[in-house]
Amino acid sequence: MNLRRIALIARRDFLGYVRTLGFWITVLGPVIGIILGTLGISIANSAEPTRYVSILDETGRYEQLIIEDVNDRQDWLESEKIKLGAKFVMTPEQFATLETKLENDGPEAGKTYLQSISPDLAARLPETPPTLVILDIEDLTSEDIKPYLSGEKTTPNGQRLDGILEIKDNAGTPEARFYSDRPGFEGLINNANRILRRDNLDKYFGETGLTRQGYSDAYNKYPAVTLINPFKKVTVDGGGQTVTLADRVPYFLAAGLSFFLWLTVFSGAYMLLMSMVEEKVNKALEMMLASTRFTEILFGKLLGVAALTVASMLPWVIMGGIGIFLLIVLGDPAISSALAGSVTPGMIITFICFFILGYLFYGSLFMALGSLAESMQDAQTLVTPVLLMLTMCLFVVSTGISNPDSGLIKAASFIPVSAPFAILMRLPNDPPLWEIWLSAFILLASTILVIWGASKLFRHGILSGGLKGLKTLISFGRIKSS
Amino acid sequence: MSTPPLELTDLTKRFGKKTAVDHVSMSVGEGEIVGFLGPNGAGKTSTLRMALGILPPDSGSAKLFGAAPGPAAFGRVGFLPEERGLYRKSTARGAIAHMARLNGMKGKDAFRRADEMMDEYGIGEAKKSKVKSLSKGMAQKVQLIAAIAHDPELLVLDEPFSGLDPVNQKVLEDIIRGIAARGRTIIFSTHVMEHAERLCDRIVLMSNGAKVFDGTVDAALAKAETQIRLQTAADNAAQWLSPMAKHMTDEGDGVYHLTLKDEADSQHVLKACIDSGAPLLRFEPEMPSLHDAFVSMVGADVARGEETTA
């Protein structure tokens, strides 16, 4: 085989598609989606008006508690925003100090500390204007509710109210109503409900001599079962064998890679189909056959479409990479370290090998079937069984996450159609090396067989013009290869 | 003696029960223009495909420049298939350069050559046009240029004239003559015999998958039956003309069209006319065409049958 000719065919196929508008819509689709989504959220947030409310509390017990709850919520949001930014510029020790300051002294203290570490970031942190302002109106009565909401009456600074929370005392039991004519505006409902529930619980526990805090501690801090993996390495302090979320990271990573392969095969297969149908319509191949081998055209097209698929997946790869980076920087250190530990040279090599073999296996199959088709409808009919087979491989991925050492996954790793996905799912469980080799060998042999068969079908499809009944397929063995 | 660019030995190809090519042997010498003739369905395309290694033969062998078709001949052969096709979304110069590069030319040279040839063949204005926007004649020119841009030693053209209007057929004939003038070897198939008559040094006639003639155009024409149209005032002309005619048509007014028997010739007919004493008003021996030669070689029924089954 001549690599130059393969490269030329691949290049033509690649550039032929890259120059189309459809390709760029596919490639930039996710980026455009994210930009539009972010823009939309940003516009929606900035467009959200500040609402003004007031509280008419006849009991005298709840107003202050509700105001504190609203302020706590705003402080929490502010603190999270500071922490999110601080992760990029602070050392773990500095970050721990920041957390303590936020916890004890509030967001202002946290922001001051951040300013001392990174004045630039502190200055860049966007201000979050409050969306809800509670105004204190003296001598507010039930009769004033309607006039204030209609704008007939306004606050001392001329503000019309968007809602009024009224809490009455009904024989020792609070009775709360929120008045507003703004559709979808919930105002203080959630804050008030939280406080009223807390008050109710306090009352209940008070009667029994218990405390709400005591109940909460008893509920949450029970001696839960610890999941231990006795084969995990024991740490210096004698622990380290506890199974945590971090232990699941390699499985999620394997599932991610497996799904990426599936997505590549799936979208690549569609492009190969389109490419083959286009070839049939263009009828350009016969001319090339006087100067190129069948196999060179086959590999050239596979390579070209592979490059095209990777290029169209690039935004997803970049976004995935950014996601993993953010997870490592911002996420739980244990998970970050588990993620970093999962990416071993062995895993990368296995992934690349099975990725290439899996793509070649399915790609050749789709090309052969595509070459028999006369139109896109023909092609879709022909590839439906293969697509169903490919869809079933998704079950291998989902089963692999929950049960990576099941018999199903093990068997699937030796069946060529599912082997690339199954073996990736098995990798975190460290399967015996000979099983990986056997799986690779079976897949390689099947891939060679499929390429051999595909080149026959491909030649037949190109020269004869298509699938002429099952007889063609049955008799294709008689078609000699070049 | 130099190695012939193309040599076929006993090539046979069957599709199911039908024998498409039946033990065909032929050789095309360096610098020759060979016409590969026969009606539709005669086995021309299958033979050419086997000659180029695109279709494997069931038996027999094909040799390009002394070796089996394959990488050794890549770049030395240009092929214009019967089914025309170019990448529709590609530019005309891009399509030509792509083929030239596949045939071994370097990128810049291929594009420069594409530009030069498009100018030379009068379609320079379409260099950057997409193939899909070209007229049929233009697209065929582009494809022909794509087949010859790398200046192949052997050019194989399968039905190059089909689909072209008379003006473009003439242009294509001139192009073929121009290529031949550079000493290149050309073999082209056609079912329109007149092109071969005008262009070829040698013709190969095919019928029902088998070769029925291989030689010069003159030798083929010599195989055609002699035909004469004459007019006489004699009432009994049919009587004394019929012994010499294989086939005779009375066209009225004393006009007869004769296809002579193998042993008869125009001199015999002329002598018979004079001997009859009747006035001879018209005597026109007809120039035979390749089609006549083909019909005389395979028989009218076979010739008609092949065309209708095609």
Interface residues (C-beta under 8 A of the other chain):
Chain A: N2 R5 L8 I9 R12 G16 R19 T20 V281 N282 K283 A284 L285 E286 M287 M288 L289 A290 S291 T292 R293 L463 I479 K480 S481 S482
Chain B: R49 L52 G53 I54 L55 P56 G70 P71 F74 G75 V77 G78 F79 L80 P81 E83 R84 G85 L86 Y87 R88 K89 S90 H98 M99 R101 L102 N103 Q143 A146 A147 V156
